[in-house]
């Protein structure tokens, strides 16, 4: 897998399209932090790390990330659109003055800054720029 963040966003997009309740994907700190931001902003219902049971004879046990999707009262997913902005082939950076505005500030962009992962609104308040990972609305 070349881009695990794109894989995560695609799994969320596909699961929401067919009204799945949860998504399970391989665990990494970056994906966990992105998921926690989505949960905090109200796009996901819950985020949980699933640790496999320890056994002696298994060759490899890896942790998984369980994301519980959130839906509105009429059955529509809370995530209308989720897009990867910066990719391995084309990195996109934004200075503190040129942070993206997503759907007239109804959506969020997740920015990787020197202070960790922040939304575009939080990065604007702190005066930080960085790599624009994705946009969600």
N, C-alpha and C positions, 0 to 999 in steps of 0.2 A: 504494500500500500504506500503510495507516494505521499499523499496528503491526508493524514488522519482527521484533521479538522473538517475538511470537505466531506469526508466519509461520515462524520458525526452529523453534520448539518443535513446531508442527503438522507440519512436514516430518519432523522426527525421529520423532515419534509414528507418523505414517503409514508411514514407511520400516521402522520396527521391527515394525509390524503385519503387513507382507507379507514380512518377513525379507530386506530389502535389505542389502547389505554396506556401502554408502556413500551419503552424501547430499551433494549439491553445491548451495550456496546463495550469494547475493550476499554479498560481504565487507563487514564494518564492524568497527571496533575493539571495540564493545560485544559483538557476537555472537562475535567471536574470543575475548574474555576469558571469556564464559560457557562457550564450548566448551572452553577450557583448564581451567576449573574442573571441568567434567564429566569431562574426561580424567584429571585429577589424582585425582578421587574414585573413578575406576574405572567410570564409566558409558559412556565412549567409549574405543575402542581407540587412535585417532590423530586428530589435527587438523592440517590442512595448508593453507597459503595457496597458491592457484594463480594465478600472474600470467600474463596473456595475452602472447603474443609481440608485440613492438612492430612495427607496420607503418605506413607513411606514409599510405596511402589509406583506412584504416579511420576511421570517424567517432568511435567510442567503444570503448575497451577497458577493461573493468572486472575487477578481481581477484575471485576466487571463493574460497569456503571449502569445503574437502572434509573431511567428518566420516566416519570409519570407525566403524561401529556395533560394539558388543561383545555377544556372545551367551554364555550359559552352556553347560556341557557337554551339557545335555539339549536345547539348541536354543532355549531361552527367552531373550528379550532381557534385557540387564542393566537396562534402564530399564522398570520395570513401569508407572509413571505419571509424567507430566511435565505440570505445570499452570502456567499463567500466573496470578499472584496480582494484582499491580498492573498496571492497564491504563490507557490514555490517558483513559478516561472515569471511572475510579475509582482514584485513586492510594492505595496502602496503605503506610503507614509504621509502623515498630516502634521503640520506644525500646530502649535497651540492656537494660532490665529485662523487656521483653515480647517478646523475639525468639521466633519460632515454633519449635515442636518438631515435626518431621515424622516420623510413624510411630515414636514413642517413641525418637527419635534414631537410627533405622536409615536414614532418608533425610536429605536436605539441603534447605535453602532457600538461594537465592542472594540476598544482600543488597547493594545499592549503598550504600556508606558513603563517608565523607569520605576514607578510606584506600584507596578503590578497591573492586572487587567482592570480596566475601568470602562464605564459607559462614556459616550461622548459628552453627556451632560456633566458627569463627575470630573472628567478630564478638563473640560472648559472651566469649571469652578476652581480647580487646582492649578490651572495654567500649564498643563502638560500636553505634549504632543506624543505621537508614537505611530506604531504600525496599526492600520485599520484592518482588523481581522474579518468582521462580518457586520451585516446590517439586518435588523429584525423589526418587523411590524406586523 
